[in-house]
Amino acid sequence: MDHHNIIDQGLTRRAVLGAAAGVALGAYGAARGLAAEVPDTFDGSTFALRAPEPNAKRGGVLRYGVLSAPAHFDVHQSGTVANIGTQGCMYDNLLRRDPRDSGQSIIPDLAHSWEIAKDGKTYTFFLRKGVKFHDGGDLTAEDVKATYARLITPPTGFSSPRSTLFSVVSEVKARDAHTIEFKLSEARPKSFMLGAFASGWNIIVRKKTLEEHNYNLRQVMDFPGTGPFRHKKRIDKEVWVMERNPDYWNQGLPYLDGVEMYHLTPWSPEVGASLLAGKLDYVRLVDPVSLRKIQATPGMAGTEFYQSVIIAHWLNNDKKPFNDPRVRRAMHLVLDRHALTEMVKDMSPSLLGGFLYPFSDYATPTEKLTERLGYQRDPKAAIQEARKLLAAAGYPNGFKLDYLVRDAPNLKLWGVAVQAMLKEALNIEATIRMVQISVWFEEAQAGSFDMTMSAIVSTLLDPSDYFTAWYSKGAPQNYSRWSNVAFQELLPQIGRELDESKRKALVRQAEDLMEQDPPLLPNSWEKATDAWYTYVKGHNPHQYFGLYDVVRFDTFWLDK
């Protein structure tokens, strides 16, 4: 291997940041077509994370508003910020995304250094020594091995939404107490793999904890981590209180004495009102009307950023008539996506888009997308084509369906609108059945619906991630149970292709397939909003991709 000493004792703070950014733009940068040379070796043994501002103050408790309380506590089995947004600060990862640049670069975490074999098929991580779990146990490579074994080859009854990130990992080996090795069956782009390891979801859990609870942590509220904060108390559906970990391995962090996580309904007026009234210091998923008021208020700030979420409708391919691509395409064509995004502009920000993240370089540009049936501002031609397709499929007079909708303010509004669009255009009668989030996941995974609407999450912006997790046959978030032979043949080609122009061409082929044989019906793509008092320092949400990777709060501090 060629060894590159990326960070050494003599580098300045700025050089450290630059080196870290150059090492791995990760999936975020790669998906935008940014060229980033990832060295085979990264030595971050002297790297110490600190707040971006000089003279950060210590002390104080951050009052933080996050969306609804989690339905269970097993982060690895979750797909909602209700878990990672509250629990993330109790844990660490092998690698992490840098909070100072909105998570766009990858920096050391429990692994201070790493090596990638020249053939791209072996990743070796060197763990910090002296790291303690909250219960006093020592972190070893066996804990990392047990964590990733659970993620990659989940036990019976375990739902692992992100197992597809590591589909090419053939072996995880603890070489010694502080060295962990991942063997790949074939090489993948380095930025993709490092982005997978840096995902905020992939928290390291103690092997002993897993064994004691039969590898299921759903009902274990306070399983020990190594993170900057530890559990203090929790009042269900109200607040989760964290306190500073006095034995945190990154000496000097965290700055805060604690964090109080208050559970609020996303996009609801109470989120913005709680901040404006001074009851909270920082809130997430504030409605656009409140955000504009906050941005105009001295001493307060807020921002929108891209969210790693699609709002979509899944049609149960195990049932007739939804197993017919003509029926799914007909329903796809009659959704007026311009009206749907406009409808919620003052409730929850969203973007027009199809089957790919609309702000990604891999996606068809919006101006081109709006020339297609199903995305045009005038829906007449799309409706005519949809009626022909439905008639050809044998349903000229429409049909009835059970419409499962996840209970959230924006989804409720969209559900009624989509119900009306299907009735008016195709005489499809959809009976809405509203359920809470925990029920939705259970029924969606069980296939207890004809059509269902919700939001689902990807880990990375790279299409190799969400194409596999959302659209691949048998994938954990393929709620439609959709399968397309040509698409399945394209997936491994997209995954292993290193030439960006060739990779984009393959992605466009996949997009064309999905337009004709929809795996789901895109409704819109979510944007997210954060707002805070300007005395809250040590964070940079302006270019986040999603809510899930920068959730540690260790660099936060209060300037008051």
C-alpha positions as CSV (number, residue, x, y, z in Angstrom):
1,M,0.0,0.0,0.0
2,D,1.0,3.6,-0.5
3,H,1.0,5.4,2.8
4,H,-0.1,9.0,2.9
5,N,0.4,10.8,6.2
6,I,-2.8,12.9,6.0
7,I,-2.7,14.3,9.5
8,D,0.3,14.7,11.7
9,Q,1.3,16.6,14.8
10,G,2.5,19.7,12.9
11,L,-0.6,20.4,10.9
12,T,-2.6,23.6,11.7
13,R,-6.3,23.4,12.5
14,R,-7.2,24.6,9.0
15,A,-4.9,22.0,7.4
16,V,-6.5,19.3,9.4
17,L,-10.0,20.3,8.2
18,G,-8.7,20.5,4.6
19,A,-7.1,17.1,4.8
20,A,-10.2,15.5,6.2
21,A,-12.3,17.0,3.5
22,G,-9.9,15.8,0.8
23,V,-9.8,12.3,2.2
24,A,-13.4,11.6,1.7
25,L,-16.1,13.8,0.3
26,G,-18.1,10.6,0.8
27,A,-21.3,9.7,-1.0
28,Y,-22.5,13.3,-0.7
29,G,-19.7,14.7,-2.8
30,A,-19.5,11.7,-5.2
31,A,-23.2,11.9,-6.0
32,R,-22.7,15.4,-7.1
33,G,-20.0,14.4,-9.5
34,L,-17.3,16.0,-7.4
35,A,-13.9,14.4,-8.1
36,A,-12.3,13.2,-4.8
37,E,-9.3,11.1,-4.6
38,V,-9.6,8.8,-1.6
39,P,-6.1,7.8,-0.4
40,D,-5.5,4.1,0.4
41,T,-4.3,5.0,3.9
42,F,-5.6,7.6,6.4
43,D,-3.7,8.4,9.6
44,G,-5.9,10.5,11.9
45,S,-4.2,9.3,15.1
46,T,-3.6,12.9,16.3
47,F,-6.9,14.4,15.1
48,A,-9.1,15.9,17.9
49,L,-12.5,17.3,17.0
50,R,-13.3,20.8,18.5
51,A,-16.0,23.4,17.9
52,P,-15.4,25.5,14.8
53,E,-15.5,28.7,16.8
54,P,-12.5,29.8,19.0
55,N,-12.9,30.0,22.8
56,A,-16.0,27.8,23.0
57,K,-17.7,28.0,26.4
58,R,-18.5,25.1,28.6
59,G,-21.6,24.3,30.5
60,G,-25.4,24.7,30.1
61,V,-28.1,22.5,28.9
62,L,-29.4,22.6,25.3
63,R,-33.2,22.4,25.0
64,Y,-33.8,20.7,21.7
65,G,-37.1,20.1,19.9
66,V,-37.2,16.9,17.8
67,L,-40.1,15.0,16.3
68,S,-42.2,12.4,18.0
69,A,-41.0,9.9,20.6
70,P,-39.6,6.6,19.2
71,A,-41.8,3.5,19.0
72,H,-38.9,1.3,20.1
73,F,-35.2,1.9,21.0
74,D,-33.2,-0.2,18.6
75,V,-31.4,2.3,16.4
76,H,-30.2,-0.4,14.0
77,Q,-33.8,-1.5,13.3
78,S,-35.1,2.0,12.9
79,G,-35.7,4.3,10.0
80,T,-36.9,7.4,11.8
81,V,-35.2,10.5,13.3
82,A,-37.3,9.8,16.4
83,N,-34.6,7.2,17.3
84,I,-31.3,8.6,15.9
85,G,-32.2,12.2,16.6
86,T,-32.5,11.5,20.3
87,Q,-30.3,8.5,20.9
88,G,-27.5,9.4,18.5
89,C,-25.6,11.5,21.1
90,M,-25.1,8.4,23.3
91,Y,-23.1,6.5,20.7
92,D,-20.2,6.7,18.3
93,N,-19.4,5.1,14.9
94,L,-16.3,3.8,13.2
95,L,-16.1,7.0,11.2
96,R,-18.3,10.0,11.2
97,R,-19.4,13.0,9.2
98,D,-17.9,16.3,10.2
99,P,-20.4,18.6,11.9
100,R,-18.3,21.6,11.0
101,D,-18.9,21.4,7.2
102,S,-22.5,20.1,7.4
103,G,-21.3,16.5,7.3
104,Q,-19.9,16.7,3.8
105,S,-16.5,15.2,4.7
106,I,-15.6,12.1,6.7
107,I,-13.4,12.2,9.7
108,P,-12.1,9.7,12.3
109,D,-14.3,8.5,15.1
110,L,-13.8,5.3,17.1
111,A,-11.4,4.3,14.3
112,H,-8.6,6.9,14.3
113,S,-7.0,5.5,11.1
114,W,-7.7,3.2,8.3
115,E,-6.3,1.4,5.3
116,I,-7.8,0.3,2.0
117,A,-6.1,-2.5,0.0
118,K,-5.0,-1.6,-3.5
119,D,-7.6,-3.9,-5.0
120,G,-10.3,-2.2,-3.0
121,K,-11.4,-5.4,-1.4
122,T,-10.1,-5.1,2.2
123,Y,-10.9,-2.2,4.6
124,T,-8.9,-2.2,7.9
125,F,-9.7,0.1,10.8
126,F,-7.5,0.9,13.7
127,L,-9.5,1.6,16.9
128,R,-8.7,4.1,19.7
129,K,-7.4,2.6,22.9
130,G,-8.9,3.4,26.3
131,V,-12.4,4.0,25.0
132,K,-15.0,3.1,27.6
133,F,-18.7,2.2,27.3
134,H,-21.1,4.0,29.7
135,D,-21.2,0.9,31.8
136,G,-17.4,0.8,32.2
137,G,-16.6,-1.8,29.7
138,D,-13.7,-1.4,27.3
139,L,-14.3,-1.0,23.6
140,T,-12.6,-3.7,21.5
141,A,-12.7,-5.0,17.9
142,E,-15.1,-7.7,19.1
143,D,-17.8,-5.1,19.8
144,V,-17.4,-3.7,16.3
145,K,-17.5,-7.2,14.8
146,A,-20.7,-8.0,16.7
147,T,-22.3,-4.8,15.7
148,Y,-21.6,-5.2,12.0
149,A,-22.5,-8.9,12.0
150,R,-25.9,-7.9,13.3
151,L,-26.2,-5.2,10.5
152,I,-24.9,-7.3,7.6
153,T,-26.5,-10.7,8.4
154,P,-29.4,-9.8,10.7
155,P,-30.8,-12.6,12.9
156,T,-34.3,-14.0,12.5
157,G,-36.9,-11.4,13.3
158,F,-34.4,-8.5,13.0
159,S,-35.2,-5.7,10.5
160,S,-32.0,-4.2,9.1
161,P,-32.9,-1.3,6.8
162,R,-29.3,-0.6,5.9
163,S,-28.0,-4.1,5.4
164,T,-27.8,-3.4,1.6
165,L,-25.0,-0.9,2.2
166,F,-22.7,-3.9,3.1
167,S,-24.0,-6.4,0.6
168,V,-20.5,-7.1,-0.7
169,V,-18.9,-7.6,2.7
170,S,-18.0,-11.2,2.9
171,E,-16.2,-11.4,6.2
172,V,-15.6,-9.2,9.3
173,K,-12.5,-10.2,11.2
174,A,-11.1,-8.9,14.5
175,R,-7.3,-9.1,13.8
176,D,-6.5,-8.0,17.4
177,A,-8.2,-6.1,20.2
178,H,-8.0,-2.8,18.3
179,T,-7.9,-3.8,14.7
180,I,-11.0,-4.7,12.6
181,E,-11.0,-5.9,9.0
182,F,-13.7,-6.0,6.4
183,K,-13.3,-8.3,3.4
184,L,-15.4,-7.5,0.3
185,S,-16.3,-10.0,-2.4
186,E,-15.7,-7.3,-5.0
187,A,-14.6,-3.7,-5.0
188,R,-16.9,-0.8,-4.6
189,P,-16.2,3.0,-5.1
190,K,-14.2,4.0,-2.0
191,S,-16.4,7.0,-1.4
192,F,-19.4,4.8,-1.2
193,M,-17.9,2.4,1.3
194,L,-16.5,5.1,3.6
195,G,-19.9,6.9,3.4
196,A,-21.5,3.6,4.5
197,F,-19.2,3.2,7.5
198,A,-19.7,6.9,8.5
199,S,-23.5,6.6,8.5
200,G,-24.9,8.0,11.7
201,W,-27.2,4.9,12.0
202,N,-24.3,2.5,12.3
203,I,-23.6,3.1,16.0
204,I,-21.2,0.7,17.7
205,V,-22.9,-1.4,20.4
206,R,-21.2,-3.5,23.1
207,K,-21.1,-7.3,22.3
208,K,-22.0,-8.1,25.9
209,T,-25.1,-5.9,25.7
210,L,-26.3,-7.7,22.5
211,E,-25.7,-11.1,24.1
212,E,-27.6,-10.2,27.2
213,H,-30.6,-9.1,25.3
214,N,-30.6,-11.9,22.7
215,Y,-29.5,-9.4,20.0
216,N,-32.8,-7.4,20.2
217,L,-32.7,-3.9,21.8
218,R,-36.2,-2.7,20.8
219,Q,-37.3,-2.6,24.5
220,V,-34.0,-1.6,26.0
221,M,-34.1,2.2,26.6
222,D,-30.6,2.7,27.9
223,F,-28.1,0.3,26.3
224,P,-24.5,1.5,26.9
225,G,-22.7,3.4,24.2
226,T,-19.4,5.3,24.1
227,G,-20.8,8.6,23.1
228,P,-20.5,12.1,24.5
229,F,-23.8,12.0,26.4
230,R,-25.5,9.3,28.4
231,H,-29.0,8.6,29.5
232,K,-30.3,10.5,32.6
233,K,-34.1,10.2,32.5
234,R,-37.0,9.9,30.1
235,I,-40.6,10.8,30.3
236,D,-42.4,9.0,27.5
237,K,-43.7,11.1,24.7
238,E,-42.5,14.3,26.4
239,V,-38.8,14.6,27.0
240,W,-35.5,12.5,27.0
241,V,-32.8,14.0,29.2
242,M,-29.1,13.3,28.5
243,E,-26.1,14.3,30.7
244,R,-22.5,14.8,29.8
245,N,-20.3,11.7,29.7
246,P,-17.4,12.7,32.0
247,D,-15.3,9.8,30.7
248,Y,-15.7,10.6,27.0
249,W,-12.6,9.5,25.0
250,N,-12.4,12.8,23.1
251,Q,-11.1,14.9,26.0
252,G,-12.5,18.4,25.9
253,L,-15.8,17.3,24.5
254,P,-18.7,17.7,24.9
255,Y,-19.0,21.3,25.9
256,L,-22.6,21.1,27.1
257,D,-23.6,19.7,30.5
258,G,-26.6,18.0,28.9
259,V,-29.3,18.0,26.3
260,E,-33.1,17.9,26.8
261,M,-34.9,16.3,23.8
262,Y,-38.5,17.5,23.7
263,H,-40.8,15.5,21.5
264,L,-43.0,17.6,19.2
265,T,-45.2,16.9,16.1
266,P,-43.1,17.7,13.0
267,W,-44.2,20.7,10.9
268,S,-46.8,21.6,13.5
269,P,-47.2,25.3,14.6
270,E,-46.2,24.3,18.2
271,V,-42.6,23.7,17.0
272,G,-42.0,27.2,15.8
273,A,-44.1,28.6,18.7
274,S,-42.0,26.8,21.3
275,L,-38.8,28.4,19.9
276,L,-40.3,31.9,19.5
277,A,-41.6,31.7,23.1
278,G,-38.1,30.9,24.4
279,K,-39.1,27.5,25.7
280,L,-36.5,25.8,23.4
281,D,-33.1,26.7,22.1
282,Y,-33.1,24.7,18.8
283,V,-35.9,23.0,16.8
284,R,-36.1,20.6,13.9
285,L,-38.7,20.4,11.2
286,V,-40.3,23.8,11.8
287,D,-43.0,24.9,9.4
288,P,-42.1,27.3,6.6
289,V,-44.3,30.1,8.0
290,S,-42.7,30.0,11.4
291,L,-39.2,29.7,9.7
292,R,-39.7,33.0,7.9
293,K,-40.8,34.7,11.1
294,I,-37.8,33.3,12.9
295,Q,-35.3,34.3,10.2
296,A,-36.7,37.9,10.5
297,T,-36.3,38.0,14.3
298,P,-33.1,39.5,15.7
299,G,-31.1,36.9,17.6
300,M,-32.6,34.0,15.8
301,A,-31.7,32.0,12.7
302,G,-32.9,29.1,10.5
303,T,-32.3,27.3,7.3
304,E,-33.7,24.8,4.8
305,F,-31.6,21.8,3.7
306,Y,-32.0,18.7,1.5
307,Q,-33.6,15.8,3.3
308,S,-32.7,12.2,2.5
309,V,-36.4,11.3,2.2
310,I,-38.9,10.5,-0.5
311,I,-42.6,10.9,0.1
312,A,-44.2,8.1,-2.0
313,H,-47.1,5.7,-2.6
314,W,-46.4,2.0,-2.7
315,L,-48.8,-0.4,-4.6
316,N,-48.9,-4.0,-3.3
317,N,-47.5,-6.0,-6.2
318,D,-48.7,-9.2,-4.5
319,K,-52.3,-8.2,-5.3
320,K,-54.3,-7.7,-8.4
321,P,-54.5,-5.3,-10.2
322,F,-51.3,-3.7,-8.8
323,N,-49.1,-6.5,-10.2
324,D,-49.8,-5.1,-13.7
325,P,-47.2,-2.4,-14.7
326,R,-49.9,-0.7,-16.8
327,V,-52.1,-0.1,-13.7
328,R,-49.2,1.3,-11.7
329,R,-48.1,3.6,-14.6
330,A,-51.6,4.8,-15.1
331,M,-51.8,5.8,-11.4
332,H,-48.3,7.3,-11.6
333,L,-49.3,9.5,-14.5
334,V,-52.4,11.1,-12.9
335,L,-50.7,12.5,-9.8
336,D,-50.4,16.3,-10.2
337,R,-47.1,16.7,-8.6
338,H,-47.0,20.5,-9.1
339,A,-50.2,20.8,-7.2
340,L,-49.0,18.4,-4.5
341,T,-45.8,20.4,-3.8
342,E,-47.7,23.7,-3.9
343,M,-50.3,22.4,-1.5
344,V,-47.9,22.1,1.5
345,K,-45.6,25.0,0.8
346,D,-46.6,26.6,4.1
347,M,-46.6,23.4,6.0
348,S,-43.6,21.3,5.0
349,P,-41.2,22.2,2.2
350,S,-41.0,19.7,-0.7
351,L,-39.5,19.3,-4.1
352,L,-40.9,18.0,-7.4
353,G,-39.1,14.8,-8.5
354,G,-39.3,11.3,-9.8
355,F,-37.4,8.2,-8.8
356,L,-34.0,9.8,-8.1
357,Y,-33.1,12.6,-5.7
358,P,-34.0,15.7,-7.8
359,F,-31.0,17.7,-6.5
360,S,-28.5,15.0,-7.5
361,D,-26.3,15.1,-10.6
362,Y,-27.6,11.7,-11.4
363,A,-31.2,12.9,-11.7
364,T,-32.8,14.1,-14.9
365,P,-32.7,18.0,-14.6
366,T,-36.0,19.4,-13.4
367,E,-36.6,21.4,-16.7
368,K,-36.3,18.1,-18.6
369,L,-38.3,16.1,-16.1
370,T,-41.3,18.5,-16.5
371,E,-41.5,17.7,-20.2
372,R,-42.5,14.1,-19.3
373,L,-46.0,12.8,-18.8
374,G,-46.7,12.7,-15.1
375,Y,-44.6,15.8,-14.4
376,Q,-46.0,18.4,-16.8
377,R,-47.9,21.4,-15.4
378,D,-50.9,20.6,-17.7
379,P,-51.9,17.0,-16.8
380,K,-54.4,16.5,-19.6
381,A,-52.1,14.4,-21.9
382,A,-51.0,12.3,-18.9
383,I,-54.6,11.6,-17.9
384,Q,-55.5,10.6,-21.4
385,E,-52.6,8.1,-21.6
386,A,-53.4,6.8,-18.1
387,R,-57.0,6.0,-19.1
388,K,-55.8,4.1,-22.1
389,L,-53.4,2.1,-20.0
390,L,-56.1,1.3,-17.4
391,A,-58.6,0.2,-20.1
392,A,-55.9,-2.0,-21.7
393,A,-55.3,-3.6,-18.4
394,G,-59.0,-4.5,-18.1
395,Y,-60.2,-1.7,-15.7
396,P,-61.9,0.9,-17.8
397,N,-64.3,1.7,-15.0
398,G,-61.7,1.8,-12.3
399,F,-61.7,-0.2,-9.0
400,K,-61.6,0.2,-5.2
401,L,-58.6,0.1,-3.0
402,D,-57.5,0.2,0.7
403,Y,-55.3,3.3,1.1
404,L,-53.1,3.2,4.2
405,V,-51.7,6.6,5.1
406,R,-49.2,7.4,7.9
407,D,-50.5,9.9,10.3
408,A,-48.7,13.2,9.8
409,P,-50.1,16.7,9.0
410,N,-48.6,16.9,5.5
411,L,-49.4,13.2,4.7
412,K,-53.0,13.7,5.7
413,L,-53.4,16.6,3.4
414,W,-51.8,14.8,0.5
415,G,-53.8,11.7,1.1
416,V,-57.1,13.5,0.6
417,A,-55.7,15.2,-2.5
418,V,-54.4,11.9,-4.1
419,Q,-57.7,10.2,-3.3
420,A,-59.5,12.9,-5.3
421,M,-57.0,12.8,-8.2
422,L,-57.4,9.0,-8.6
423,K,-61.2,9.3,-8.4
424,E,-61.5,12.1,-10.9
425,A,-59.0,10.8,-13.5
426,L,-59.5,7.0,-13.3
427,N,-62.6,6.4,-11.2
428,I,-60.4,4.6,-8.6
429,E,-62.0,4.8,-5.2
430,A,-59.4,4.9,-2.4
431,T,-60.7,4.4,1.1
432,I,-58.2,6.2,3.5
433,R,-57.1,4.3,6.6
434,M,-55.0,6.5,8.9
435,V,-52.4,4.9,11.3
436,Q,-49.7,6.0,13.6
437,I,-46.0,5.7,12.5
438,S,-45.3,2.5,14.5
439,V,-48.4,0.8,13.1
440,W,-47.6,2.0,9.6
441,F,-44.2,0.3,9.6
442,E,-45.7,-3.0,10.8
443,E,-48.5,-3.0,8.2
444,A,-46.2,-1.8,5.4
445,Q,-43.7,-4.6,6.1
446,A,-46.5,-7.2,6.3
447,G,-48.1,-6.0,3.1
448,S,-51.4,-5.2,4.8
449,F,-52.5,-2.6,2.2
450,D,-53.4,-2.0,-1.4
451,M,-51.8,1.4,-1.6
452,T,-49.9,3.1,1.2
453,M,-48.3,6.5,1.6
454,S,-45.4,7.5,3.9
455,A,-41.9,8.9,3.9
456,I,-38.9,6.6,3.7
457,V,-35.2,7.3,4.2
458,S,-32.0,6.6,2.4
459,T,-28.6,6.6,4.1
460,L,-26.6,8.0,1.3
461,L,-27.3,10.2,-1.7
462,D,-25.5,7.7,-3.9
463,P,-28.1,5.8,-6.1
464,S,-26.3,2.5,-5.3
465,D,-27.7,2.9,-1.8
466,Y,-31.3,3.8,-2.3
467,F,-31.8,1.9,-5.6
468,T,-30.9,-1.2,-3.6
469,A,-32.7,-0.4,-0.4
470,W,-35.9,0.9,-2.0
471,Y,-36.3,-0.8,-5.4
472,S,-34.3,-4.1,-5.3
473,K,-36.2,-7.3,-5.1
474,G,-36.7,-8.4,-1.5
475,A,-35.1,-5.2,-0.2
476,P,-36.0,-3.9,3.3
477,Q,-37.8,-0.8,2.1
478,N,-39.3,-2.2,-1.1
479,Y,-42.8,-2.2,0.4
480,S,-44.4,-2.7,-3.0
481,R,-42.6,-6.0,-3.3
482,W,-41.7,-4.8,-6.8
483,S,-39.4,-6.8,-9.0
484,N,-38.0,-6.1,-12.5
485,V,-35.5,-8.4,-14.1
486,A,-33.8,-5.7,-16.3
487,F,-33.5,-3.4,-13.3
488,Q,-31.9,-6.2,-11.2
489,E,-29.3,-6.8,-13.9
490,L,-28.4,-3.1,-13.9
491,L,-28.0,-2.8,-10.1
492,P,-24.6,-4.6,-9.8
493,Q,-23.3,-2.7,-12.9
494,I,-24.2,0.6,-11.3
495,G,-22.6,-0.5,-8.0
496,R,-19.2,-1.5,-9.4
497,E,-18.8,1.1,-12.2
498,L,-16.1,3.7,-11.3
499,D,-16.3,5.8,-14.4
500,E,-18.8,8.6,-13.6
501,S,-20.1,9.2,-17.1
502,K,-20.7,5.5,-17.6
503,R,-22.3,5.2,-14.2
504,K,-24.7,8.1,-15.0
505,A,-25.7,6.4,-18.2
506,L,-26.6,3.2,-16.3
507,V,-28.6,5.2,-13.7
508,R,-30.6,6.9,-16.5
509,Q,-31.4,3.4,-18.0
510,A,-32.7,2.4,-14.6
511,E,-34.8,5.6,-14.4
512,D,-36.3,4.9,-17.8
513,L,-37.3,1.4,-16.7
514,M,-38.9,2.7,-13.5
515,E,-41.0,5.3,-15.4
516,Q,-42.6,2.5,-17.5
517,D,-42.8,0.0,-14.6
518,P,-43.0,2.1,-11.4
519,P,-41.8,0.5,-8.2
520,L,-43.6,3.2,-6.3
521,L,-45.5,6.4,-7.1
522,P,-43.3,9.4,-6.2
523,N,-45.3,12.1,-4.5
524,S,-42.5,14.6,-3.7
525,W,-39.1,14.8,-2.1
526,E,-38.8,16.3,1.4
527,K,-36.8,19.2,2.5
528,A,-36.0,19.8,6.1
529,T,-35.8,22.9,8.3
530,D,-33.9,23.8,11.4
531,A,-34.2,26.9,13.5
532,W,-32.3,28.2,16.6
533,Y,-31.2,31.1,18.7
534,T,-27.9,32.5,17.6
535,Y,-26.4,31.9,21.0
536,V,-26.4,28.2,20.0
537,K,-22.9,27.7,18.5
538,G,-20.9,24.8,17.2
539,H,-23.2,23.6,14.4
540,N,-23.6,24.1,10.7
541,P,-26.8,22.7,9.3
542,H,-26.9,24.8,6.1
543,Q,-25.8,22.0,3.7
544,Y,-26.9,18.9,5.6
545,F,-28.1,15.9,3.6
546,G,-30.7,14.5,5.9
547,L,-31.2,14.5,9.6
548,Y,-29.3,11.3,10.5
549,D,-25.6,11.7,10.3
550,V,-24.8,14.8,12.4
551,V,-26.6,14.1,15.7
552,R,-23.9,14.0,18.3
553,F,-24.1,17.5,19.8
554,D,-20.5,17.2,21.0
555,T,-19.4,20.4,19.3
556,F,-22.5,22.4,20.3
557,W,-22.0,25.1,22.9
558,L,-24.1,28.0,24.3
559,D,-22.8,31.5,24.1
560,K,-24.7,32.9,27.0
